Amino acid sequence: MNNFFTGRTHQTKIDNTLSDPADFSSGVVQGSGIRPLMFLVYINELIEVLANIDVKVKAFADDVTVYVRIVNDIDCNLLQRALDLLQQ
């Protein structure tokens, strides 16, 4: 598994011209058989982490919406905490 997720590069081809290789630091190869499974593992963890801090999460296919009803500064801080967790 480690070999599948590390050392990946990407090139773009337009007509007969090929771009320089670019290193991938994250992601799964599009069209690979393991891609849907890895996406679900990632999304499930994301939903669980955000649910633990009482942030609303709606997920469908490859889309996730995160929201908090803002009525005071505490709610603003909660949303900021969710954004910080997403960044981590």
Sequence and secondary structure as in RCSB ss.txt:
>XXXX:A:sequence
MNNFFTGRTHQTKIDNTLSDPADFSSGVVQGSGIRPLMFLVYINELIEVLANIDVKVKAFADDVTVYVRIVNDID
CNLLQRALDLLQQ
>XXXX:A:secstr
 HHHHSS EE  EETTEE   EE SS   TT TTHHHHHHHHHHHHHHHHHTTT EEEEETTEEEEE   SSHHH
HHHHHHHHHHHH 
